[in-house]
Amino acid sequence: MDPTLDTWDFSSPLISLWINRFYIYLGFAFGFSLWICFQIVIRKQNKNSQEKTVPRASQDLMTNGYISRPKKEVFVSGVKIFYGSQTGTAKGFATILAEALSSLDLPVAVINLKDYDPDDHLAEEVTSKNVCAFLVATYTDGQPPESAEWFCKWLEEAANDFRFGKTYLKGMRYAVFGLGNSVYVSHFNKVGKNVDKWLWMLGARRVMTRGEGDGNVVKSKHGSIEADFTAWKAKFISRLQALRKGEGKRCRGSCKKGKCESSRRGSEAAEPGSHAQEELHHRDAEEEEPFESSSEEESDAEDRQSRNSVVDVEDLGRIMGHVTKEKAVLGWYCGFWDEDVKMN
Ligand SMILES: Cc1cc2nc3c(=O)[nH]c(=O)nc-3n(C[C@H](O)[C@H](O)[C@H](O)COP(=O)(O)O)c2cc1C
């Protein structure tokens, strides 16, 4: 007989607990897993009831359970004012415009076209969300000032190079104010017109009608080139404010885009630079509410329109066919037989 066994008292509760410890562990484990299951069920129920009470829109804004503020979309991130000047007028206007824009709380950069390489940087404006203003003067024989020569040369070549195409600057937004003197009749404001046209041809979006500054006080629309600029500046600022709010283009039916093609009348409809458009442009700068346009959009509308005119010609052919047949019947009836009719 083991002597140590004598010292064990099997009736003691501690000993019986020790002997049955595995059952106790098992009980604890079972209770613990039951508690976990219970917690999971409660959490699920809470989440469901929360989803029911939080509106759908708010749920979309929730990240990790926290409501985050809706991200404000930025429609205009800044303004770049480019100028091409020889005797300083365009440069002065650029500074005035920059000062006027300072109240809008937008980053504004004034850039001399002399220091700007379009080859390296112009394409950046496609995604930058900037609005670009071009203030450019015209010189002898419709040439740009020396400082803007390279920019204009590059732009003209790109606009006429099929490798760039009419989407190269798609996404860029711009407005042009040309400085000139109508004394130089045939070359009046030619550089402004060309810059506007070339940007448009490359797919950039014109946010407002081109402005024309005229140093000829007799003919200037507002009495002086300064007054012409002041009027354009006011329109540009109000357009910019609208763009900042994300307001789309305004169209009063004079463009040939989409719905309003039928009532088209205006300058933006025609290919910029065409004679008719130049005439109308002059008037439009005063009369028209500015609206956006790009060459790609307008050529789409042009395609639609030319398709319509093909249909029109077909209709005309059908009508002529009917007329000829009726003429033949009438001729035969009346006893004469026209050679033309016989041919048909
Ligand atoms: C020598 C000379 C030639 C000019 N040629 C033209 C011209 O062909 N077409 C035009 O519209 N303006 C012409 N102008 C007018 C200028 O474009 C106008 O004075 C403009 O405001 C100058 O701007 P800037 O001071 O920024 O260089 C000419 C001016 C000068 C002095």
The ligand as a Tripos MOL2 file, in Angstrom:
@<TRIPOS>MOLECULE
LIG
   31    33     1     0     0
SMALL
NO_CHARGES

@<TRIPOS>ATOM
      1 C1          4.7030   99.6180  -86.2090 C.3       1 LIG1
      2 C2          3.3300   99.1660  -85.7950 C.ar      1 LIG1
      3 C3          2.6430   98.2830  -86.5850 C.ar      1 LIG1
      4 C4          1.3610   97.8640  -86.2270 C.ar      1 LIG1
      5 N1          0.6680   96.9930  -87.0260 N.ar      1 LIG1
      6 C5         -0.5680   96.6020  -86.6870 C.ar      1 LIG1
      7 C6         -1.3160   95.7300  -87.5190 C.ar      1 LIG1
      8 O1         -0.8900   95.2790  -88.5530 O.2       1 LIG1
      9 N2         -2.5670   95.3630  -87.1080 N.ar      1 LIG1
     10 C7         -3.1170   95.8120  -85.9550 C.ar      1 LIG1
     11 O2         -4.2440   95.4540  -85.6640 O.2       1 LIG1
     12 N3         -2.4330   96.6530  -85.1350 N.ar      1 LIG1
     13 C8         -1.1840   97.0640  -85.4800 C.ar      1 LIG1
     14 N4         -0.4790   97.9100  -84.6490 N.ar      1 LIG1
     15 C9         -1.1130   98.3910  -83.4060 C.3       1 LIG1
     16 C10        -0.6420   97.6230  -82.1780 C.3       1 LIG1
     17 O3         -1.0530   96.3090  -82.2100 O.3       1 LIG1
     18 C11        -1.2190   98.2820  -80.9380 C.3       1 LIG1
     19 O4         -0.6440   99.5400  -80.8030 O.3       1 LIG1
     20 C12        -1.0570   97.4820  -79.6860 C.3       1 LIG1
     21 O5         -1.7730   98.0900  -78.6620 O.3       1 LIG1
     22 C13         0.3770   97.3520  -79.2670 C.3       1 LIG1
     23 O6          0.4570   96.5190  -78.1430 O.3       1 LIG1
     24 P1          1.7640   96.4050  -77.2590 P.3       1 LIG1
     25 O7          2.0130   97.7610  -76.6690 O.co2     1 LIG1
     26 O8          1.4450   95.4180  -76.2070 O.co2     1 LIG1
     27 O9          2.8860   95.9520  -78.1130 O.co2     1 LIG1
     28 C14         0.7830   98.3330  -85.0180 C.ar      1 LIG1
     29 C15         1.5010   99.2370  -84.2160 C.ar      1 LIG1
     30 C16         2.7700   99.6360  -84.5950 C.ar      1 LIG1
     31 C17         3.5160  100.5880  -83.7170 C.3       1 LIG1
@<TRIPOS>BOND
     1     1     2 1
     2     2     3 ar
     3     2    30 ar
     4     3     4 ar
     5     4     5 ar
     6     4    28 ar
     7     5     6 ar
     8     6     7 ar
     9     6    13 1
    10     7     8 2
    11     7     9 ar
    12     9    10 ar
    13    10    11 2
    14    10    12 ar
    15    12    13 ar
    16    13    14 ar
    17    14    15 1
    18    14    28 ar
    19    15    16 1
    20    16    17 1
    21    16    18 1
    22    18    19 1
    23    18    20 1
    24    20    21 1
    25    20    22 1
    26    22    23 1
    27    23    24 1
    28    24    25 2
    29    24    26 1
    30    24    27 1
    31    28    29 ar
    32    29    30 ar
    33    30    31 1
@<TRIPOS>SUBSTRUCTURE
     1 LIG1         1 GROUP 0 **** ****
